Each structure stands twice: as structure tokens, then as C-alpha cells.
Amino acid sequence: MDKWKRRVVTTSRGEFEIFIKGNGNPLCVTHHYSEFNETGDYFADTFTISHQVYLVNLREAGQSAKAMEHYQLSMLETIFDLEAIREALGFNRWGYAGHSTGGMLGLIYGIYFSNSLSFNIVVGAAAREYASFSSDCIYNRNHPQFTKMQDLIEELKRPDISNEARKALAIERTKLSLYEPQRYSELFSDNRSKKMSAIRLNFFNRELQIFDVSKKLKLITTPTIIICGKYDVQCPLLYSLELREEIPNSKLIIFSESNHYPFLEEKEKFLKEFRLFVSEIGNKL
């Protein structure tokens, strides 16, 4: 497995740690509360075959800038940070791909800065708070695995647990979001590792309660592909169907044998659909 190249970018909003891999047109990938390192990320690696991917550690993640004020951890402020990184790197536009909360960021990016994006890939995401109104969501109290998921998340937040214990907890958490949990070792076979930024996750959990950009989705003008596993327990399919209805000229692909990780659970189909999407839009910067 090739390592990602680490770089610290100085921007108008502080310094940010990024990891770079691949060749081709630039593509930004991030997640709202993950902390990346040189081992990269399964989702981000999907795109390195055709693009130069910039995997971003957001504010308070890794060696990126700290938050001087709590509001700097918000989703909108995060998009301002990504724009500052894009400008510092010298790109007029770049693609964006986000999975889960990374996809939620992609929606906000498209709403406010479509002109900065050559395309937008939103995977397993939602434009509004997704737990309260869907018992299919594992974060809904009526979901049979709600308590187990919450216990795992709280344990992962602890700074005092060993790397071995953290890895075991992360595996159990991931299995809850697989269509076939017994395939975990096959799907996550490479030695990639990442952490969870507790301060970002804690702020996100508060912001999520009032999160709803569904009425603004029509403002997105960048070419957008929406991808969701039919059995997604984190952001159920319902929310991707809503995205397709509201984002102009968007395309929705449903993966019938996937939960929350279609880019691994149906990898070949995912790559095929991505290549088709890029071919259709011309991928011109």
C-alpha cells in the first residue's frame, strides 16, 4: 500500500494538514470529524486512480489549526476553511467527494460555492437531521442496535484507551454498518488507520439537532452524483431520495447489496459509476 504524502498548507484561515495521492485533476476529500494520517482512507483511495486527491484534516484534527472559537467547528465555517485551502493550493476549481458527514459538507459546499467545484460526489448523506424521524437509522432510539452504537462511540472518544482497544472498537462499530458484517476482514484488508476528533464530533452532535439545508439544495449548480446503499443504517436511503428530488440535474445511484460503505461493498460497481459520471460531465476545470 502506497503511503499518502503529507503537507501542511498555510492559508488565510490558518495552517491545515493534508495528505496527497494520485495523479490527474484535483479532488478534495474530507470527513467532518475523522483524523487522517499517511495511511490514507478507503473512500479517498477510491479516486486516486484517476485524480490527485487532497485528503484534508479539518480544524482540530491532526496537525491542522485549532479552533479559537467554538463556532469555527461548524459545518459552514468548515466550508470556508476548505475554500481557503483550495485558494492556497492555487486551484480555480476542484472536485469534491464526501462520505457520510463528509457528504453533508459536500452539500453545503455546493450550496454556497458551486462555482468552486467541478463536480460533487455525495455518498450516504443527508440534507437534514436524519435520526429523529427514521427508525431505520441506527442513531434513532427505536433502532435495535442504537445502544450498542452509542456505547462504541463513547468508548472511541476516550483519549486513554490503547491503540489495540481503539482498533477493536472501531471494527465493531463498522460492522454495524455493513450489509454483510462477516465480510469485514475482506473489505478492510489494508492497514489503514484513522482516529475520531472528539471535539469535532461533540460539536457536530449539537449542530446536527438544528441541521436542515433541504430548502437550499436547489441552489446547487455543480454536477452532482448521489450514491447510497439500499440498507444504509446511518443515513437511510430516504434522505438520498430527497437529495435527488431537490438538487437540479443530479443523479442517484442505489447500491442494492450495500449498507453504509458501497465504495467497498460493491467496489467495482462504484468505480464504474464514478468513471461514467466523470465521463458524462467531461471533468473540465
Backbone bond lengths (Angstrom), bond angles and torsions (degrees), N, CA, C in turn:
res aa  C-N    CA-C-N  psi(-1)  N-CA   C-N-CA  omega(-1)  CA-C   N-CA-C  phi
1 M - - - 1.458 - - 1.522 110.00 -
2 D 1.337 117.01 122.51 1.454 121.52 178.83 1.520 110.34 -72.72
3 K 1.329 115.05 137.51 1.461 120.10 178.41 1.523 109.90 -76.95
4 W 1.300 115.41 155.49 1.449 121.70 172.34 1.528 109.28 -84.27
5 K 1.315 116.48 147.21 1.459 121.40 179.31 1.530 109.75 -87.26
6 R 1.323 115.82 123.36 1.462 121.10 -179.07 1.526 110.79 -83.38
7 R 1.320 115.13 143.40 1.460 121.19 176.57 1.521 108.91 -150.77
8 V 1.305 116.65 144.30 1.461 121.40 173.60 1.529 107.55 -108.13
9 V 1.333 115.97 123.89 1.464 121.66 -176.71 1.525 109.38 -105.08
10 T 1.317 115.89 126.93 1.458 121.21 176.68 1.522 109.00 -90.34
11 T 1.316 116.37 121.62 1.465 121.76 -177.61 1.526 110.11 -123.45
12 S 1.314 115.35 177.44 1.465 121.22 177.12 1.521 111.91 -69.74
13 R 1.334 116.64 -11.20 1.464 121.40 -178.75 1.533 112.14 -116.62
14 G 1.322 116.67 17.13 1.452 120.26 178.42 1.516 112.00 116.13
15 E 1.321 116.38 -177.63 1.454 122.02 179.80 1.524 110.58 -95.12
16 F 1.349 115.23 140.43 1.460 120.38 -179.32 1.525 110.14 -131.62
17 E 1.316 115.15 137.26 1.454 122.58 178.57 1.523 108.96 -87.31
18 I 1.331 115.75 126.15 1.457 120.29 178.08 1.524 109.15 -129.71
19 F 1.330 115.33 161.69 1.457 121.92 177.47 1.522 107.61 -128.74
20 I 1.333 116.20 134.79 1.463 121.34 -170.57 1.526 110.05 -121.49
21 K 1.330 115.45 138.73 1.464 120.63 177.02 1.527 108.90 -158.40
22 G 1.331 115.85 147.67 1.455 121.04 176.19 1.512 113.25 97.31
23 N 1.317 115.17 174.99 1.460 122.46 179.48 1.516 109.45 -133.70
24 G 1.324 114.90 150.46 1.454 119.67 179.94 1.516 111.04 123.91
25 N 1.316 115.95 -162.30 1.459 121.13 179.39 1.530 110.35 -67.26
26 P 1.343 117.11 151.06 1.460 120.02 -174.70 1.526 113.66 -72.91
27 L 1.318 114.05 141.65 1.463 122.01 179.49 1.524 108.69 -139.55
28 C 1.306 116.59 123.94 1.462 122.76 179.21 1.522 110.01 -91.96
29 V 1.325 116.31 134.48 1.463 122.37 174.79 1.524 108.56 -132.35
30 T 1.315 116.94 135.08 1.454 120.01 172.80 1.518 109.43 -155.94
31 H 1.325 115.74 175.26 1.460 123.74 177.94 1.517 106.10 -139.93
32 H 1.321 117.83 146.20 1.456 120.13 -168.48 1.525 114.30 -64.72
33 Y 1.338 117.94 -29.83 1.476 117.40 -179.15 1.526 114.07 -138.29
34 S 1.319 118.20 18.97 1.467 120.96 174.16 1.520 110.53 -86.47
35 E 1.322 115.14 153.25 1.459 122.14 178.05 1.523 107.93 -121.76
36 F 1.335 116.43 110.30 1.453 122.17 -172.26 1.532 111.88 -92.83
37 N 1.343 115.36 167.44 1.460 121.85 176.03 1.527 108.61 -148.45
38 E 1.336 117.12 -168.51 1.468 121.26 -174.68 1.527 114.04 -65.34
39 T 1.320 118.26 -13.34 1.467 119.29 177.77 1.525 111.61 -77.65
40 G 1.331 117.05 -12.37 1.449 120.54 174.81 1.509 114.58 83.06
41 D 1.333 115.62 -147.87 1.457 121.97 -172.29 1.527 108.47 -157.89
42 Y 1.320 117.46 136.97 1.465 121.21 -177.56 1.528 111.69 -58.16
43 F 1.313 117.10 -45.51 1.462 120.35 -179.38 1.522 110.99 -64.14
44 A 1.326 116.69 -48.30 1.465 120.72 -178.71 1.522 111.80 -62.10
45 D 1.332 116.76 -37.86 1.458 120.40 -178.68 1.523 112.55 -62.41
46 T 1.314 116.28 -25.07 1.464 121.21 179.70 1.526 111.66 -55.35
47 F 1.318 116.81 -32.96 1.461 120.90 -170.98 1.527 114.14 -98.97
48 T 1.343 117.32 -5.12 1.469 119.59 -175.38 1.520 113.14 -70.89
49 I 1.323 117.54 -15.39 1.461 120.37 -179.85 1.524 111.43 -68.25
50 S 1.345 117.46 -23.67 1.463 120.04 -175.77 1.525 114.06 -129.30
51 H 1.350 117.45 -9.69 1.459 120.60 -176.97 1.524 110.82 -135.55
52 Q 1.317 115.13 158.94 1.455 119.01 168.65 1.525 106.79 -89.82
53 V 1.331 114.57 113.31 1.460 120.75 -171.36 1.520 110.30 -97.04
54 Y 1.322 114.58 134.63 1.464 122.47 177.11 1.526 107.50 -111.90
55 L 1.325 115.25 105.07 1.462 122.67 -178.07 1.525 107.73 -93.38
56 V 1.318 116.86 117.38 1.463 121.90 -167.16 1.523 112.79 -105.88
57 N 1.319 115.89 127.88 1.456 121.40 166.25 1.523 107.65 -85.43
58 L 1.305 116.43 117.30 1.454 120.90 -177.20 1.528 111.17 -75.82
59 R 1.294 116.13 175.26 1.462 122.07 -179.11 1.538 111.07 -52.26
60 E 1.299 117.44 131.40 1.469 125.56 -178.41 1.536 113.33 76.61
61 A 1.323 117.47 6.56 1.472 121.02 175.23 1.527 108.92 -110.56
62 G 1.325 116.98 133.44 1.452 120.48 -179.98 1.507 111.76 58.84
63 Q 1.343 115.60 -133.50 1.468 121.17 -178.57 1.525 112.37 -98.78
64 S 1.324 117.25 18.33 1.461 120.12 178.01 1.524 110.93 -76.87
65 A 1.322 115.24 169.18 1.459 121.88 -176.15 1.527 112.16 -56.23
66 K 1.313 116.13 150.49 1.454 122.14 176.03 1.527 109.62 -84.62
67 A 1.302 115.71 162.85 1.460 121.00 175.74 1.522 109.07 -89.64
68 M 1.310 116.35 119.54 1.461 120.34 176.39 1.523 110.60 -79.32
69 E 1.323 115.89 -27.58 1.465 122.87 176.65 1.523 108.32 -130.82
70 H 1.328 117.29 148.65 1.461 120.50 -177.97 1.530 112.33 -59.68
71 Y 1.331 117.26 -35.80 1.462 119.53 -176.44 1.517 112.44 -63.03
72 Q 1.337 117.39 -19.32 1.460 119.92 179.65 1.528 112.24 -67.89
73 L 1.331 117.54 -10.22 1.461 121.68 177.07 1.527 112.19 -91.75
74 S 1.307 117.33 0.34 1.467 120.68 -178.44 1.520 111.37 -71.64
75 M 1.325 115.62 163.32 1.456 120.82 -178.42 1.524 111.82 -64.97
76 L 1.330 117.78 -41.18 1.461 120.00 -179.51 1.527 110.99 -66.78
77 E 1.332 117.47 -43.86 1.457 120.33 177.42 1.531 111.29 -61.99
78 T 1.328 115.59 -33.71 1.465 120.04 177.75 1.525 110.66 -62.57
79 I 1.335 116.52 -38.95 1.461 119.53 177.84 1.522 110.37 -66.43
80 F 1.322 117.96 -37.81 1.474 120.44 175.31 1.531 109.85 -59.90
81 D 1.330 116.61 -39.19 1.473 120.20 177.72 1.528 110.62 -64.00
82 L 1.338 117.37 -44.05 1.464 120.24 179.43 1.525 111.20 -62.34
83 E 1.326 116.66 -38.34 1.463 119.98 177.01 1.521 111.07 -64.22
84 A 1.328 117.35 -38.63 1.463 120.55 178.07 1.526 110.97 -65.50
85 I 1.341 116.78 -36.59 1.462 121.08 177.30 1.525 110.20 -66.39
86 R 1.337 116.23 -45.11 1.471 120.38 178.59 1.523 110.75 -57.39
87 E 1.323 116.14 -46.28 1.458 120.40 -179.29 1.523 111.33 -64.15
88 A 1.328 116.47 -41.22 1.468 120.22 -179.42 1.522 111.63 -65.40
89 L 1.326 116.49 -31.58 1.462 120.92 178.36 1.527 112.30 -79.01
90 G 1.331 116.40 -12.60 1.455 120.72 175.38 1.517 115.57 86.61
91 F 1.333 117.24 20.44 1.460 120.73 -179.93 1.527 110.64 -95.31
92 N 1.336 115.97 131.52 1.465 119.50 172.70 1.525 110.06 -69.36
93 R 1.326 115.36 -39.11 1.466 121.52 176.48 1.519 108.71 -147.16
94 W 1.316 115.48 158.27 1.457 120.48 170.68 1.517 108.46 -148.21
95 G 1.313 116.40 162.38 1.443 119.54 174.82 1.518 109.77 -79.28
96 Y 1.317 115.70 162.46 1.463 120.17 175.45 1.517 108.39 -134.75
97 A 1.323 115.79 138.39 1.460 121.53 174.33 1.515 108.87 -135.70
98 G 1.317 116.79 129.60 1.449 120.27 -178.98 1.513 111.98 -139.32
99 H 1.317 115.12 138.05 1.459 122.44 178.34 1.525 109.20 -111.14
100 S 1.309 118.04 134.28 1.458 123.25 177.00 1.532 109.93 62.11
101 T 1.342 119.26 -121.27 1.464 118.75 178.44 1.524 111.46 -65.97
102 G 1.327 117.05 -23.24 1.462 119.83 172.56 1.518 110.59 -64.29
103 G 1.327 116.64 -36.36 1.459 121.23 176.02 1.513 112.25 -67.73
104 M 1.335 116.67 -36.00 1.464 120.57 176.05 1.524 110.16 -62.44
105 L 1.322 116.30 -41.18 1.462 120.22 174.88 1.527 110.92 -61.60
106 G 1.339 116.04 -38.49 1.454 119.93 178.75 1.518 112.59 -60.62
107 L 1.321 116.51 -37.11 1.465 120.11 177.85 1.522 110.78 -64.08
108 I 1.330 116.49 -44.83 1.462 120.15 178.87 1.523 110.44 -65.61
109 Y 1.328 116.11 -38.66 1.470 120.75 177.40 1.532 109.29 -58.81
110 G 1.331 116.06 -46.42 1.461 119.98 -179.63 1.512 113.39 -65.98
111 I 1.324 117.40 -35.63 1.465 121.43 179.95 1.521 111.05 -64.28
112 Y 1.321 116.90 -43.87 1.460 120.52 -172.58 1.525 114.82 -99.71
113 F 1.337 117.30 -23.21 1.463 119.04 -174.75 1.526 112.04 -139.28
114 S 1.303 117.66 46.38 1.463 120.10 178.87 1.518 111.94 -57.03
115 N 1.321 117.15 -33.21 1.463 120.25 -178.63 1.518 112.81 -67.94
116 S 1.335 116.76 -14.45 1.467 120.74 178.65 1.524 112.08 -90.91
117 L 1.332 116.67 -6.25 1.461 120.81 -173.53 1.521 111.28 -114.92
118 S 1.332 116.40 131.65 1.459 120.57 174.60 1.528 110.36 -81.41
119 F 1.334 116.91 -28.45 1.460 122.28 173.37 1.519 108.74 -164.21
120 N 1.325 115.20 167.29 1.456 121.34 -176.57 1.529 109.11 -138.05
121 I 1.322 116.94 126.22 1.465 121.84 178.83 1.525 107.70 -116.51
122 V 1.324 116.16 117.98 1.462 122.22 -175.19 1.525 108.28 -117.92
123 V 1.324 116.60 115.76 1.461 121.63 -173.69 1.529 110.69 -120.49
124 G 1.328 116.54 122.88 1.453 121.43 175.36 1.508 113.40 56.89
125 A 1.334 116.98 52.18 1.463 120.82 -173.62 1.524 111.06 -129.91
126 A 1.333 115.72 -175.43 1.465 121.94 -178.79 1.515 109.16 -154.06
127 A 1.341 115.95 155.60 1.464 121.28 178.93 1.527 111.86 -99.14
128 R 1.329 116.44 1.69 1.463 120.35 178.36 1.519 109.45 -150.26
129 E 1.296 115.57 168.34 1.462 120.85 178.89 1.525 108.96 -53.94
130 Y 1.324 115.90 127.64 1.464 120.32 -164.93 1.522 115.63 -109.11
131 A 1.316 117.87 -3.10 1.471 119.42 -174.68 1.527 113.49 -95.20
132 S 1.328 117.38 -40.43 1.467 120.90 -170.06 1.519 114.07 -62.79
133 F 1.324 116.35 -32.93 1.458 119.03 -170.69 1.524 114.11 -111.36
134 S 1.318 116.86 15.08 1.464 119.60 178.75 1.528 110.27 -142.38
135 S 1.309 116.35 111.19 1.470 120.16 177.72 1.521 111.66 -73.64
136 D 1.346 116.45 -6.43 1.469 120.28 174.00 1.520 111.19 -77.87
137 C 1.322 116.60 -11.54 1.463 121.67 -179.52 1.522 109.47 -87.38
138 I 1.306 116.12 133.02 1.466 121.71 -176.59 1.533 111.87 -69.29
139 Y 1.329 116.76 -12.76 1.467 120.76 176.44 1.528 112.03 -93.20
140 N 1.313 116.51 2.50 1.459 121.83 174.54 1.530 108.99 -87.70
141 R 1.321 117.04 135.60 1.468 120.73 -174.35 1.527 112.89 -61.09
142 N 1.311 117.12 -20.41 1.465 120.17 179.97 1.521 113.42 -87.99
143 H 1.320 116.85 -4.32 1.464 119.61 177.27 1.532 108.62 -75.19
144 P 1.334 117.36 136.71 1.475 119.70 -175.17 1.527 114.99 -61.31
145 Q 1.336 117.99 -20.67 1.459 120.03 -178.71 1.533 112.94 -110.58
146 F 1.320 115.35 17.40 1.463 120.88 -179.37 1.527 112.03 -57.05
147 T 1.314 117.06 -52.58 1.461 121.23 -175.45 1.520 111.49 -62.76
148 K 1.319 116.15 -41.90 1.462 119.59 179.43 1.515 111.26 -61.53
149 M 1.330 117.36 -43.19 1.458 121.11 178.97 1.522 110.85 -63.65
150 Q 1.326 118.05 -44.19 1.461 120.85 -179.44 1.524 111.91 -63.23
151 D 1.321 116.36 -40.99 1.466 120.08 178.84 1.518 111.30 -62.09
152 L 1.328 116.69 -41.36 1.463 120.54 179.70 1.525 111.38 -65.56
153 I 1.324 116.91 -41.23 1.464 120.54 179.92 1.527 110.99 -63.04
154 E 1.320 116.41 -44.21 1.466 119.87 -179.57 1.523 111.30 -63.40
155 E 1.315 116.72 -38.91 1.466 120.06 177.90 1.527 110.87 -65.70
156 L 1.327 116.74 -39.12 1.460 120.65 -179.30 1.527 112.25 -67.80
157 K 1.316 118.00 -23.25 1.456 121.56 178.49 1.526 112.31 -72.87
158 R 1.321 116.47 -22.06 1.461 120.14 -174.42 1.533 111.26 -65.48
159 P 1.330 117.29 131.06 1.466 120.17 -179.89 1.524 113.59 -80.84
160 D 1.334 117.60 -10.74 1.463 120.70 -171.23 1.526 114.25 -100.15
161 I 1.326 118.07 4.42 1.462 118.30 -178.52 1.526 110.08 -87.25
162 S 1.319 116.03 153.19 1.464 121.28 -178.30 1.524 110.60 -72.36
163 N 1.328 115.45 161.98 1.467 119.74 177.89 1.520 111.22 -61.73
164 E 1.333 116.20 -36.99 1.469 120.21 179.26 1.526 111.06 -64.11
165 A 1.327 115.63 -44.39 1.467 120.11 179.68 1.521 110.73 -66.34
166 R 1.335 115.93 -39.90 1.464 120.18 179.33 1.531 110.54 -62.88
167 K 1.320 116.31 -41.88 1.458 120.17 179.77 1.519 111.25 -64.01
168 A 1.339 117.40 -42.50 1.457 121.28 179.86 1.528 111.11 -63.64
169 L 1.323 116.82 -41.00 1.459 120.83 178.45 1.526 111.11 -65.31
170 A 1.323 115.89 -41.66 1.465 120.36 -179.89 1.527 111.07 -63.29
171 I 1.320 116.41 -38.30 1.466 120.35 178.37 1.524 110.55 -63.07
172 E 1.326 116.37 -46.23 1.466 120.22 179.53 1.526 111.29 -62.32
173 R 1.319 116.23 -38.61 1.465 120.03 178.66 1.524 110.72 -65.44
174 T 1.318 116.60 -43.72 1.455 120.34 -179.31 1.523 112.03 -64.51
175 K 1.323 117.16 -39.44 1.461 121.03 -179.47 1.522 112.48 -58.37
176 L 1.317 116.87 -29.80 1.457 120.88 179.43 1.527 111.84 -65.70
177 S 1.325 116.33 -17.06 1.464 121.11 -176.29 1.519 112.69 -115.51
178 L 1.327 116.91 24.40 1.461 121.78 176.69 1.522 110.99 -110.55
179 Y 1.317 115.96 140.98 1.467 121.79 176.35 1.521 110.15 -62.54
180 E 1.324 116.49 -39.67 1.457 122.43 175.94 1.535 108.08 -127.18
181 P 1.322 117.99 89.93 1.469 121.35 -176.13 1.526 113.79 -55.47
182 Q 1.329 116.67 -28.61 1.468 120.05 -178.79 1.524 112.17 -67.65
183 R 1.316 117.53 -12.05 1.465 121.45 178.34 1.521 112.67 -88.38
184 Y 1.309 118.40 5.09 1.469 120.42 -174.40 1.533 112.17 -51.24
185 S 1.327 117.28 -52.11 1.472 120.87 -176.10 1.517 111.82 -61.50
186 E 1.322 116.25 -34.24 1.469 120.64 177.94 1.524 111.04 -70.26
187 L 1.325 117.14 -44.58 1.456 121.76 -174.56 1.526 112.56 -74.52
188 F 1.331 116.38 -36.83 1.460 120.92 -177.81 1.531 109.05 -111.28
189 S 1.319 115.23 59.07 1.463 121.27 -172.28 1.518 113.74 -83.81
190 D 1.330 117.84 -23.65 1.465 120.49 -178.90 1.526 110.44 -85.39
191 N 1.301 115.43 155.74 1.464 121.18 -175.42 1.522 111.45 -86.37
192 R 1.316 116.32 66.60 1.457 120.82 174.98 1.530 108.50 -97.99
193 S 1.311 115.16 145.16 1.460 118.63 -179.63 1.513 109.72 -141.07
194 K 1.310 116.19 144.57 1.458 121.09 174.37 1.519 108.16 -151.41
195 K 1.310 115.09 160.74 1.451 120.81 -179.11 1.527 109.99 -112.79
196 M 1.309 114.60 176.95 1.447 121.66 177.80 1.532 108.21 -114.08
197 S 1.331 116.59 128.45 1.459 120.53 176.78 1.524 108.44 -81.33
198 A 1.331 116.28 107.24 1.464 120.71 -175.37 1.525 111.61 -62.97
199 I 1.341 116.85 -39.36 1.463 118.98 -177.87 1.524 111.47 -66.93
200 R 1.340 116.60 -36.69 1.467 119.50 177.54 1.524 110.56 -71.18
201 L 1.325 117.01 -42.24 1.462 120.08 179.93 1.527 111.06 -63.39
202 N 1.313 117.32 -42.35 1.460 120.42 -179.89 1.528 111.79 -62.87
203 F 1.347 116.60 -40.69 1.466 119.49 177.59 1.530 110.20 -67.71
204 F 1.322 116.19 -41.61 1.463 120.64 179.27 1.530 111.18 -58.80
205 N 1.323 117.25 -43.05 1.469 120.43 -178.81 1.519 112.23 -60.72
206 R 1.328 117.26 -29.09 1.457 120.63 175.95 1.520 111.19 -79.54
207 E 1.330 115.74 -45.30 1.466 120.06 -179.18 1.524 111.52 -64.61
208 L 1.319 115.75 -33.56 1.466 120.16 -177.70 1.522 112.24 -58.45
209 Q 1.325 117.40 -31.59 1.463 120.72 -176.72 1.525 112.88 -62.42
210 I 1.319 117.45 -23.89 1.466 120.73 179.01 1.527 111.71 -117.63
211 F 1.326 116.59 12.27 1.460 120.56 -177.23 1.521 110.92 -75.64
212 D 1.318 117.16 122.50 1.462 122.35 174.35 1.523 108.87 -164.64
213 V 1.332 115.65 103.03 1.470 120.54 177.25 1.531 110.35 -112.70
214 S 1.329 116.38 17.85 1.469 120.74 -174.01 1.523 112.80 -60.39
215 K 1.330 118.09 -32.52 1.466 120.94 -178.70 1.525 111.93 -76.49
216 K 1.320 117.23 -12.19 1.469 120.80 -178.87 1.526 113.12 -102.06
217 L 1.321 117.19 -2.77 1.463 119.92 -176.74 1.519 112.45 -59.45
218 K 1.312 117.21 -29.00 1.469 121.02 -179.71 1.527 112.43 -65.67
219 L 1.330 116.58 -12.89 1.465 120.31 179.07 1.528 112.02 -80.88
220 I 1.321 117.44 -10.81 1.462 121.06 -179.63 1.532 109.51 -74.10
221 T 1.317 116.37 122.44 1.463 120.52 -179.87 1.517 112.59 -113.41
222 T 1.318 118.11 -10.76 1.462 120.37 179.46 1.524 110.38 -74.24
223 P 1.341 119.00 146.22 1.466 120.72 176.72 1.532 110.62 -56.34
224 T 1.318 116.86 127.86 1.458 121.44 -173.01 1.518 111.57 -130.73
225 I 1.333 115.54 130.61 1.460 120.81 172.10 1.527 107.80 -114.57
226 I 1.315 115.26 133.24 1.463 123.05 -179.25 1.519 107.35 -111.04
227 I 1.315 116.62 129.40 1.463 121.30 -178.52 1.520 108.76 -128.15
228 C 1.335 115.84 136.28 1.459 119.10 179.80 1.520 110.57 -151.27
229 G 1.330 115.83 140.29 1.450 120.64 172.04 1.517 109.95 -74.46
230 K 1.296 117.51 139.06 1.472 122.07 -177.94 1.523 111.15 -58.09
231 Y 1.330 117.01 -30.28 1.463 120.90 -175.05 1.535 112.26 -111.51
232 D 1.326 116.25 28.84 1.469 120.44 -178.54 1.535 110.27 -61.11
233 V 1.332 117.02 121.20 1.463 120.72 -179.34 1.526 112.16 -95.18
234 Q 1.329 117.82 -9.83 1.461 119.35 179.33 1.527 111.22 -90.84
235 C 1.316 117.21 -55.48 1.467 122.50 172.38 1.527 107.25 -120.97
236 P 1.322 117.36 87.52 1.473 120.91 -174.29 1.521 113.68 -52.60
237 L 1.320 115.01 156.51 1.462 123.33 -175.71 1.529 113.24 -50.97
238 L 1.311 116.89 -33.60 1.463 121.93 178.93 1.523 111.88 -45.45
239 Y 1.312 116.90 -41.78 1.460 120.68 -174.07 1.525 112.35 -75.92
240 S 1.320 117.59 -30.11 1.466 120.33 174.45 1.523 110.66 -71.66
241 L 1.316 116.55 -34.79 1.466 120.28 175.23 1.522 110.03 -62.14
242 E 1.313 116.90 -38.49 1.463 120.98 177.00 1.528 110.88 -64.82
243 L 1.327 116.20 -40.87 1.463 119.84 178.98 1.527 110.42 -60.18
244 R 1.315 115.73 -44.77 1.470 120.02 -179.32 1.532 111.29 -61.20
245 E 1.307 117.22 -36.45 1.459 120.69 -179.48 1.521 112.47 -69.44
246 E 1.325 117.26 -31.81 1.460 120.78 -170.35 1.527 114.95 -101.88
247 I 1.339 118.11 -27.08 1.466 119.63 -178.23 1.532 109.35 -86.51
248 P 1.318 118.38 117.57 1.472 121.11 -176.93 1.527 112.45 -57.42
249 N 1.314 115.75 134.90 1.463 123.05 174.49 1.524 113.85 56.97
250 S 1.327 116.90 25.90 1.463 120.36 177.98 1.528 110.07 -84.98
251 K 1.316 115.08 164.55 1.454 121.30 -178.52 1.524 108.56 -128.76
252 L 1.324 117.15 131.84 1.459 122.02 179.34 1.520 110.34 -110.68
253 I 1.342 115.84 129.26 1.458 121.80 174.77 1.528 107.59 -117.76
254 I 1.335 116.57 123.81 1.463 122.01 179.50 1.528 108.47 -103.45
255 F 1.316 116.19 129.03 1.460 121.93 -179.76 1.532 108.52 -100.72
256 S 1.322 115.47 112.00 1.467 121.50 -168.23 1.521 114.56 -77.50
257 E 1.330 117.61 -10.07 1.464 120.35 177.95 1.524 110.66 -124.55
258 S 1.323 114.60 39.16 1.465 120.47 -178.97 1.517 111.12 -135.09
259 N 1.315 113.67 153.30 1.453 122.86 170.71 1.529 106.38 -104.41
260 H 1.324 119.01 -113.58 1.459 121.59 -174.42 1.528 113.88 -92.21
261 Y 1.348 117.85 -3.26 1.466 120.56 -174.87 1.532 112.26 -126.76
262 P 1.327 119.08 58.82 1.468 120.67 -178.07 1.519 113.99 -60.32
263 F 1.331 117.89 -26.62 1.468 120.91 179.72 1.526 111.42 -70.09
264 L 1.312 118.43 -13.72 1.461 122.87 172.89 1.524 111.68 -111.73
265 E 1.317 116.97 -42.44 1.461 121.37 -175.44 1.529 111.85 -67.46
266 E 1.314 117.01 -33.15 1.474 121.98 175.07 1.533 107.72 -134.09
267 K 1.308 114.74 61.67 1.464 122.32 -169.96 1.520 112.99 -58.71
268 E 1.314 117.84 -46.63 1.461 120.16 -176.99 1.521 111.60 -63.92
269 K 1.319 116.80 -41.08 1.462 120.26 177.82 1.521 110.17 -65.09
270 F 1.339 116.39 -40.27 1.459 120.46 179.89 1.533 110.35 -60.58
271 L 1.331 116.33 -48.04 1.462 120.47 179.81 1.529 111.17 -61.85
272 K 1.313 115.76 -40.71 1.466 120.46 179.32 1.525 110.68 -61.23
273 E 1.333 116.98 -46.13 1.458 120.79 -178.64 1.521 111.30 -67.76
274 F 1.332 117.03 -36.34 1.467 120.47 177.77 1.522 110.64 -64.28
275 R 1.340 116.15 -47.37 1.467 119.65 179.91 1.528 111.14 -61.70
276 L 1.321 116.20 -40.46 1.464 120.32 178.85 1.522 110.74 -63.20
277 F 1.303 116.56 -43.64 1.466 121.75 179.36 1.527 110.82 -60.65
278 V 1.340 116.65 -48.25 1.460 120.60 -179.38 1.523 110.21 -63.27
279 S 1.322 116.52 -39.48 1.466 120.32 178.78 1.519 111.48 -64.08
280 E 1.321 116.39 -39.58 1.468 120.64 -178.05 1.518 112.69 -67.35
281 I 1.318 117.08 -36.95 1.466 119.51 -177.49 1.527 112.45 -89.06
282 G 1.347 115.90 -11.23 1.455 119.31 177.93 1.514 113.63 84.58
283 N 1.345 117.21 -15.70 1.479 122.08 177.62 1.524 112.21 46.83
284 K 1.319 116.23 48.90 1.464 121.12 -178.45 1.527 110.47 -98.43
285 L 1.303 115.81 127.94 1.474 121.01 176.64 1.524 110.48 -93.15
